Protein backbone atom coordinates (compact mmCIF):
# COMPACT_ATOMS: atom_id res chain seq x y z
CA UNK A 1 0.00 0.00 0.00
CA UNK A 2 1.32 3.44 -0.91
CA UNK A 3 0.79 6.28 1.55
CA UNK A 4 1.07 9.55 -0.35
CA UNK A 5 -0.75 12.84 -0.22
CA UNK A 6 -2.72 13.85 -3.27
CA UNK A 7 -1.24 16.44 -5.66
CA UNK A 8 -1.76 19.95 -4.35
CA UNK A 9 -2.15 18.82 -0.75
CA UNK A 10 0.48 21.22 0.55
CA UNK A 11 -1.05 24.26 -1.15
CA UNK A 12 -2.44 25.32 2.23
CA UNK A 13 1.08 25.14 3.67
CA UNK A 14 1.93 28.02 1.37
CA UNK A 15 -0.44 30.25 3.34
CA UNK A 16 1.04 29.08 6.64
CA UNK A 17 4.51 29.78 5.23
CA UNK A 18 3.44 33.29 4.26
CA UNK A 19 2.17 33.97 7.79
CA UNK A 20 5.38 32.66 9.35
CA UNK A 21 7.52 34.73 6.98
CA UNK A 22 5.50 37.88 7.69
CA UNK A 23 5.88 37.28 11.43
CA UNK A 24 9.65 36.80 11.12
CA UNK A 25 9.99 39.94 8.98
CA UNK A 26 7.98 41.96 11.49
CA UNK A 27 10.05 40.72 14.42
CA UNK A 28 13.35 41.30 12.61
CA UNK A 29 12.41 44.85 11.55
CA UNK A 30 11.44 45.75 15.12
CA UNK A 31 14.63 44.12 16.42
CA UNK A 32 16.84 46.00 13.96
CA UNK A 33 15.11 49.35 14.56
CA UNK A 34 15.49 48.89 18.31
CA UNK A 35 19.15 47.79 18.37
CA UNK A 36 20.42 49.77 15.36
CA UNK A 37 18.46 53.05 15.30
CA UNK A 38 21.10 54.89 13.26
CA UNK A 39 20.88 52.50 10.30
CA UNK A 40 19.06 53.82 7.24
CA UNK A 41 15.74 52.26 6.28
CA UNK A 42 17.32 50.43 3.36
CA UNK A 43 19.88 48.83 5.69
CA UNK A 44 17.14 47.64 8.01
CA UNK A 45 15.24 46.24 5.03
CA UNK A 46 18.30 44.36 3.77
CA UNK A 47 19.09 43.07 7.26
CA UNK A 48 15.58 41.78 7.81
CA UNK A 49 15.59 40.13 4.37
CA UNK A 50 18.85 38.37 5.25
CA UNK A 51 17.31 37.12 8.49
CA UNK A 52 14.32 35.86 6.55
CA UNK A 53 16.48 34.06 3.97
CA UNK A 54 18.31 32.28 6.78
CA UNK A 55 14.97 31.07 8.13
CA UNK A 56 13.50 29.86 4.82
CA UNK A 57 14.41 26.15 5.30
CA UNK A 58 12.89 26.20 8.77
CA UNK A 59 9.77 27.99 7.55
CA UNK A 60 9.39 25.52 4.69
CA UNK A 61 9.53 22.48 6.93
CA UNK A 62 7.41 23.79 9.79
CA UNK A 63 4.72 25.23 7.54
CA UNK A 64 4.15 21.72 6.19
CA UNK A 65 4.13 20.26 9.71
CA UNK A 66 1.61 22.87 10.86
CA UNK A 67 -0.53 22.23 7.78
CA UNK A 68 -0.57 18.45 8.33
CA UNK A 69 -1.40 18.92 12.01
CA UNK A 70 -4.21 21.33 11.19
CA UNK A 71 -5.60 19.01 8.53
CA UNK A 72 -5.48 15.96 10.79
CA UNK A 73 -7.13 17.83 13.68
CA UNK A 74 -9.98 19.10 11.46
CA UNK A 75 -10.56 15.94 9.41
CA UNK A 76 -10.26 13.05 11.86
CA UNK A 77 -12.18 10.63 9.63
CA UNK A 78 -9.17 9.74 7.49
The first five atom37 places (N, CA, C, CB, O) and aatype in JSON, in Angstrom:
{
  "aatype": [20, 20, 20, 20, 20, 20, 20, 20, 20, 20, 20, 20, 20, 20, 20, 20, 20, 20, 20, 20, 20, 20, 20, 20, 20, 20, 20, 20, 20, 20, 20, 20, 20, 20, 20, 20, 20, 20, 20, 20, 20, 20, 20, 20, 20, 20, 20, 20, 20, 20, 20, 20, 20, 20, 20, 20, 20, 20, 20, 20, 20, 20, 20, 20, 20, 20, 20, 20, 20, 20, 20, 20, 20, 20, 20, 20, 20, 20],
  "atom_mask": [
    [1, 1, 1, 1, 1],
    [1, 1, 1, 1, 1],
    [1, 1, 1, 1, 1],
    [1, 1, 1, 1, 1],
    [1, 1, 1, 1, 1],
    [1, 1, 1, 1, 1],
    [1, 1, 1, 1, 1],
    [1, 1, 1, 1, 1],
    [1, 1, 1, 1, 1],
    [1, 1, 1, 1, 1],
    [1, 1, 1, 1, 1],
    [1, 1, 1, 1, 1],
    [1, 1, 1, 1, 1],
    [1, 1, 1, 1, 1],
    [1, 1, 1, 1, 1],
    [1, 1, 1, 1, 1],
    [1, 1, 1, 1, 1],
    [1, 1, 1, 1, 1],
    [1, 1, 1, 1, 1],
    [1, 1, 1, 1, 1],
    [1, 1, 1, 1, 1],
    [1, 1, 1, 1, 1],
    [1, 1, 1, 1, 1],
    [1, 1, 1, 1, 1],
    [1, 1, 1, 1, 1],
    [1, 1, 1, 1, 1],
    [1, 1, 1, 1, 1],
    [1, 1, 1, 1, 1],
    [1, 1, 1, 1, 1],
    [1, 1, 1, 1, 1],
    [1, 1, 1, 1, 1],
    [1, 1, 1, 1, 1],
    [1, 1, 1, 1, 1],
    [1, 1, 1, 1, 1],
    [1, 1, 1, 1, 1],
    [1, 1, 1, 1, 1],
    [1, 1, 1, 1, 1],
    [1, 1, 1, 1, 1],
    [1, 1, 1, 1, 1],
    [1, 1, 1, 1, 1],
    [1, 1, 1, 1, 1],
    [1, 1, 1, 1, 1],
    [1, 1, 1, 1, 1],
    [1, 1, 1, 1, 1],
    [1, 1, 1, 1, 1],
    [1, 1, 1, 1, 1],
    [1, 1, 1, 1, 1],
    [1, 1, 1, 1, 1],
    [1, 1, 1, 1, 1],
    [1, 1, 1, 1, 1],
    [1, 1, 1, 1, 1],
    [1, 1, 1, 1, 1],
    [1, 1, 1, 1, 1],
    [1, 1, 1, 1, 1],
    [1, 1, 1, 1, 1],
    [1, 1, 1, 1, 1],
    [1, 1, 1, 1, 1],
    [1, 1, 1, 1, 1],
    [1, 1, 1, 1, 1],
    [1, 1, 1, 1, 1],
    [1, 1, 1, 1, 1],
    [1, 1, 1, 1, 1],
    [1, 1, 1, 1, 1],
    [1, 1, 1, 1, 1],
    [1, 1, 1, 1, 1],
    [1, 1, 1, 1, 1],
    [1, 1, 1, 1, 1],
    [1, 1, 1, 1, 1],
    [1, 1, 1, 1, 1],
    [1, 1, 1, 1, 1],
    [1, 1, 1, 1, 1],
    [1, 1, 1, 1, 1],
    [1, 1, 1, 1, 1],
    [1, 1, 1, 1, 1],
    [1, 1, 1, 1, 1],
    [1, 1, 1, 1, 1],
    [1, 1, 1, 1, 1],
    [1, 1, 1, 1, 1]
  ],
  "atom_positions": [
    [[0.84, -1.17, 0.0], [0.0, 0.0, 0.0], [0.89, 1.24, 0.0], [-0.96, -0.01, 1.21], [1.88, 1.29, 0.73]],
    [[0.54, 2.22, -0.8], [1.32, 3.44, -0.91], [0.62, 4.55, -0.14], [1.52, 3.85, -2.4], [-0.56, 4.82, -0.36]],
    [[1.34, 5.17, 0.77], [0.79, 6.28, 1.55], [1.37, 7.59, 1.03], [1.09, 6.11, 3.07], [2.48, 7.96, 1.4]],
    [[0.63, 8.26, 0.19], [1.07, 9.55, -0.35], [-0.08, 10.53, -0.29], [1.58, 9.4, -1.81], [-1.25, 10.15, -0.35]],
    [[0.25, 11.78, -0.16], [-0.75, 12.84, -0.22], [-1.09, 13.12, -1.67], [-0.25, 14.14, 0.49], [-0.26, 12.94, -2.56]],
    [[-2.32, 13.55, -1.9], [-2.72, 13.85, -3.27], [-2.0, 15.09, -3.78], [-4.25, 14.04, -3.36], [-1.53, 15.9, -2.99]],
    [[-1.9, 15.24, -5.1], [-1.24, 16.44, -5.66], [-1.96, 17.71, -5.2], [-1.21, 16.37, -7.2], [-3.18, 17.79, -5.22]],
    [[-1.19, 18.68, -4.81], [-1.76, 19.95, -4.35], [-2.12, 19.95, -2.88], [-2.97, 20.27, -5.15], [-2.7, 20.92, -2.39]],
    [[-1.78, 18.89, -2.16], [-2.15, 18.82, -0.75], [-1.49, 19.93, 0.06], [-1.76, 17.46, -0.17], [-2.12, 20.49, 0.96]],
    [[-0.25, 20.24, -0.24], [0.48, 21.22, 0.55], [0.28, 22.66, 0.06], [1.95, 20.89, 0.53], [1.06, 23.54, 0.4]],
    [[-0.75, 22.89, -0.72], [-1.05, 24.26, -1.15], [-1.4, 25.13, 0.05], [-2.2, 24.26, -2.17], [-1.04, 26.31, 0.09]],
    [[-2.1, 24.57, 1.02], [-2.44, 25.32, 2.23], [-1.21, 25.66, 3.06], [-3.41, 24.53, 3.07], [-1.22, 26.65, 3.79]],
    [[-0.16, 24.85, 2.94], [1.08, 25.14, 3.67], [1.72, 26.41, 3.15], [2.06, 23.97, 3.55], [2.5, 27.06, 3.86]],
    [[1.41, 26.77, 1.93], [1.93, 28.02, 1.37], [1.41, 29.22, 2.16], [1.56, 28.14, -0.12], [2.14, 30.18, 2.4]],
    [[0.14, 29.16, 2.56], [-0.44, 30.25, 3.34], [0.16, 30.3, 4.75], [-1.97, 30.1, 3.43], [0.41, 31.38, 5.29]],
    [[0.39, 29.14, 5.33], [1.04, 29.08, 6.64], [2.46, 29.62, 6.53], [1.06, 27.63, 7.18], [2.92, 30.34, 7.42]],
    [[3.15, 29.29, 5.45], [4.51, 29.78, 5.23], [4.52, 31.3, 5.1], [5.11, 29.14, 3.97], [5.4, 31.97, 5.63]],
    [[3.54, 31.83, 4.4], [3.44, 33.29, 4.26], [3.25, 33.97, 5.61], [2.29, 33.67, 3.32], [3.87, 34.99, 5.89]],
    [[2.39, 33.4, 6.45], [2.17, 33.97, 7.79], [3.44, 33.91, 8.65], [1.03, 33.24, 8.49], [3.76, 34.87, 9.35]],
    [[4.14, 32.78, 8.59], [5.38, 32.66, 9.35], [6.44, 33.64, 8.86], [5.92, 31.23, 9.27], [7.16, 34.25, 9.66]],
    [[6.54, 33.8, 7.54], [7.52, 34.73, 6.98], [7.19, 36.17, 7.35], [7.59, 34.59, 5.46], [8.08, 36.96, 7.66]],
    [[5.91, 36.52, 7.31], [5.5, 37.88, 7.69], [5.81, 38.14, 9.17], [4.0, 38.1, 7.42], [6.25, 39.23, 9.53]],
    [[5.58, 37.14, 10.01], [5.88, 37.28, 11.43], [7.38, 37.47, 11.65], [5.38, 36.06, 12.21], [7.79, 38.31, 12.45]],
    [[8.2, 36.68, 10.96], [9.65, 36.8, 11.12], [10.15, 38.15, 10.61], [10.36, 35.66, 10.36], [11.01, 38.77, 11.23]],
    [[9.6, 38.61, 9.49], [9.99, 39.94, 8.98], [9.62, 41.04, 9.96], [9.32, 40.21, 7.61], [10.4, 41.96, 10.2]],
    [[8.42, 40.95, 10.54], [7.98, 41.96, 11.49], [8.89, 41.98, 12.72], [6.52, 41.7, 11.91], [9.3, 43.05, 13.18]],
    [[9.19, 40.81, 13.24], [10.05, 40.72, 14.42], [11.46, 41.23, 14.1], [10.11, 39.26, 14.94], [12.06, 41.93, 14.92]],
    [[11.99, 40.88, 12.93], [13.35, 41.3, 12.61], [13.43, 42.81, 12.35], [13.85, 40.54, 11.39], [14.43, 43.43, 12.7]],
    [[12.4, 43.4, 11.75], [12.41, 44.85, 11.55], [12.36, 45.57, 12.89], [11.21, 45.28, 10.66], [13.11, 46.53, 13.1]],
    [[11.51, 45.12, 13.8], [11.44, 45.75, 15.12], [12.76, 45.57, 15.86], [10.29, 45.15, 15.96], [13.25, 46.51, 16.5]],
    [[13.34, 44.39, 15.77], [14.63, 44.12, 16.42], [15.72, 45.05, 15.88], [15.04, 42.65, 16.21], [16.47, 45.64, 16.65]],
    [[15.8, 45.17, 14.55], [16.84, 46.0, 13.96], [16.62, 47.48, 14.24], [16.91, 45.76, 12.47], [17.59, 48.21, 14.46]],
    [[15.37, 47.95, 14.22], [15.11, 49.35, 14.56], [15.47, 49.65, 16.01], [13.63, 49.69, 14.3], [15.95, 50.74, 16.33]],
    [[15.23, 48.67, 16.89], [15.49, 48.89, 18.31], [17.0, 48.88, 18.6], [14.79, 47.81, 19.15], [17.48, 49.75, 19.33]],
    [[17.73, 47.93, 18.05], [19.15, 47.79, 18.37], [20.08, 48.59, 17.46], [19.53, 46.35, 18.3], [21.23, 48.85, 17.83]],
    [[19.61, 48.99, 16.29], [20.42, 49.77, 15.36], [19.62, 50.97, 14.85], [20.9, 48.89, 14.18], [19.28, 51.02, 13.67]],
    [[19.32, 51.93, 15.71], [18.46, 53.05, 15.3], [19.12, 54.01, 14.3], [18.05, 53.83, 16.51], [18.42, 54.78, 13.65]],
    [[20.43, 53.97, 14.18], [21.1, 54.89, 13.26], [21.19, 54.34, 11.84], [22.49, 55.21, 13.77], [21.58, 55.06, 10.92]],
    [[20.84, 53.08, 11.64], [20.88, 52.5, 10.3], [19.81, 53.14, 9.43], [20.67, 50.97, 10.36], [18.74, 53.49, 9.91]],
    [[20.11, 53.31, 8.15], [19.06, 53.82, 7.24], [17.98, 52.75, 7.02], [19.69, 54.25, 5.87], [18.18, 51.57, 7.31]],
    [[16.85, 53.19, 6.5], [15.74, 52.26, 6.28], [16.12, 51.14, 5.32], [14.54, 53.01, 5.74], [15.71, 49.99, 5.5]],
    [[16.91, 51.46, 4.31], [17.32, 50.43, 3.36], [18.19, 49.37, 4.04], [18.09, 51.06, 2.2], [18.06, 48.18, 3.73]],
    [[19.05, 49.78, 4.95], [19.88, 48.83, 5.69], [19.05, 47.91, 6.57], [20.9, 49.56, 6.53], [19.34, 46.72, 6.69]],
    [[18.03, 48.46, 7.18], [17.14, 47.64, 8.01], [16.37, 46.66, 7.13], [16.16, 48.54, 8.8], [16.15, 45.51, 7.51]],
    [[15.96, 47.12, 5.96], [15.24, 46.24, 5.03], [16.14, 45.09, 4.58], [14.73, 47.03, 3.81], [15.71, 43.94, 4.55]],
    [[17.37, 45.4, 4.22], [18.3, 44.36, 3.77], [18.61, 43.4, 4.91], [19.6, 45.0, 3.23], [18.68, 42.18, 4.71]],
    [[18.81, 43.93, 6.11], [19.09, 43.07, 7.26], [17.95, 42.14, 7.59], [19.41, 43.92, 8.46], [18.17, 40.97, 7.91]],
    [[16.73, 42.64, 7.51], [15.58, 41.78, 7.81], [15.37, 40.76, 6.7], [14.32, 42.63, 7.99], [14.93, 39.64, 6.98]],
    [[15.68, 41.11, 5.46], [15.59, 40.13, 4.37], [16.63, 39.03, 4.54], [15.78, 40.82, 3.0], [16.35, 37.86, 4.26]],
    [[17.82, 39.39, 4.99], [18.85, 38.37, 5.25], [18.42, 37.43, 6.36], [20.18, 39.04, 5.6], [18.65, 36.22, 6.28]],
    [[17.81, 37.98, 7.41], [17.31, 37.12, 8.49], [16.22, 36.18, 7.98], [16.76, 37.97, 9.63], [16.17, 35.02, 8.36]],
    [[15.38, 36.7, 7.11], [14.32, 35.86, 6.55], [14.9, 34.75, 5.68], [13.33, 36.7, 5.74], [14.45, 33.61, 5.77]],
    [[15.88, 35.07, 4.84], [16.48, 34.06, 3.97], [17.17, 32.97, 4.77], [17.47, 34.71, 3.02], [17.21, 31.82, 4.33]],
    [[17.71, 33.3, 5.93], [18.31, 32.28, 6.78], [17.26, 31.35, 7.37], [19.1, 32.94, 7.9], [17.55, 30.2, 7.69]],
    [[16.04, 31.86, 7.53], [14.97, 31.07, 8.13], [14.11, 30.32, 7.12], [14.1, 31.97, 8.95], [13.2, 29.59, 7.52]],
    [[14.35, 30.48, 5.85], [13.5, 29.86, 4.82], [13.44, 28.33, 4.95], [14.0, 30.23, 3.44], [12.34, 27.79, 4.86]],
    [[14.55, 27.61, 5.15], [14.41, 26.15, 5.3], [13.57, 25.74, 6.5], [15.78, 25.51, 5.41], [12.82, 24.77, 6.45]],
    [[13.69, 26.49, 7.58], [12.89, 26.2, 8.77], [11.42, 26.5, 8.51], [13.4, 27.0, 9.98], [10.55, 25.72, 8.89]],
    [[11.15, 27.62, 7.87], [9.77, 27.99, 7.55], [9.14, 26.95, 6.63], [9.72, 29.38, 6.89], [7.99, 26.56, 6.82]],
    [[9.9, 26.5, 5.63], [9.39, 25.52, 4.69], [8.96, 24.24, 5.39], [10.44, 25.2, 3.63], [7.86, 23.73, 5.17]],
    [[9.82, 23.73, 6.25], [9.53, 22.48, 6.93], [8.39, 22.62, 7.93], [10.78, 21.97, 7.63], [7.48, 21.79, 7.95]],
    [[8.43, 23.66, 8.76], [7.41, 23.79, 9.79], [6.06, 24.23, 9.25], [7.87, 24.77, 10.82], [5.04, 23.95, 9.88]],
    [[6.02, 24.91, 8.11], [4.72, 25.23, 7.54], [4.01, 23.96, 7.09], [4.88, 26.2, 6.35], [2.79, 23.86, 7.22]],
    [[4.75, 23.0, 6.56], [4.15, 21.72, 6.19], [3.71, 20.93, 7.42], [5.14, 20.89, 5.38], [2.65, 20.31, 7.41]],
    [[4.5, 20.96, 8.48], [4.13, 20.26, 9.71], [2.87, 20.87, 10.3], [5.29, 20.31, 10.73], [1.96, 20.15, 10.72]],
    [[2.8, 22.19, 10.33], [1.61, 22.87, 10.86], [0.4, 22.55, 10.0], [1.84, 24.4, 10.94], [-0.69, 22.33, 10.52]],
    [[0.58, 22.53, 8.68], [-0.53, 22.23, 7.78], [-1.05, 20.8, 7.97], [-0.11, 22.44, 6.33], [-2.26, 20.59, 8.02]],
    [[-0.15, 19.83, 8.09], [-0.57, 18.45, 8.33], [-1.29, 18.33, 9.66], [0.63, 17.5, 8.29], [-2.32, 17.66, 9.74]],
    [[-0.77, 18.97, 10.7], [-1.4, 18.92, 12.01], [-2.78, 19.55, 11.98], [-0.53, 19.62, 13.05], [-3.73, 19.01, 12.55]],
    [[-2.91, 20.69, 11.31], [-4.21, 21.33, 11.19], [-5.18, 20.46, 10.4], [-4.06, 22.68, 10.52], [-6.34, 20.33, 10.79]],
    [[-4.73, 19.87, 9.33], [-5.6, 19.01, 8.53], [-6.05, 17.79, 9.3], [-4.89, 18.58, 7.26], [-7.22, 17.42, 9.26]],
    [[-5.13, 17.15, 10.02], [-5.48, 15.96, 10.79], [-6.38, 16.29, 11.97], [-4.24, 15.27, 11.29], [-7.19, 15.45, 12.36]],
    [[-6.27, 17.48, 12.55], [-7.13, 17.83, 13.68], [-8.54, 18.2, 13.21], [-6.51, 19.0, 14.47], [-9.51, 18.01, 13.94]],
    [[-8.65, 18.74, 11.99], [-9.98, 19.1, 11.46], [-10.68, 17.89, 10.88], [-9.85, 20.21, 10.4], [-11.86, 17.68, 11.14]],
    [[-9.98, 17.09, 10.08], [-10.56, 15.94, 9.41], [-10.06, 14.67, 10.06], [-10.22, 15.95, 7.9], [-9.09, 14.08, 9.6]],
    [[-10.71, 14.23, 11.13], [-10.26, 13.05, 11.86], [-10.79, 11.75, 11.25], [-10.69, 13.14, 13.31], [-10.46, 10.67, 11.75]],
    [[-11.6, 11.82, 10.21], [-12.18, 10.63, 9.63], [-11.26, 9.89, 8.69], [-13.41, 10.98, 8.91], [-11.64, 8.83, 8.18]],
    [[-10.08, 10.39, 8.44], [-9.17, 9.74, 7.49], [-8.41, 8.61, 8.14], [-8.18, 10.74, 6.92], [-7.6, 7.96, 7.49]]
  ]
}
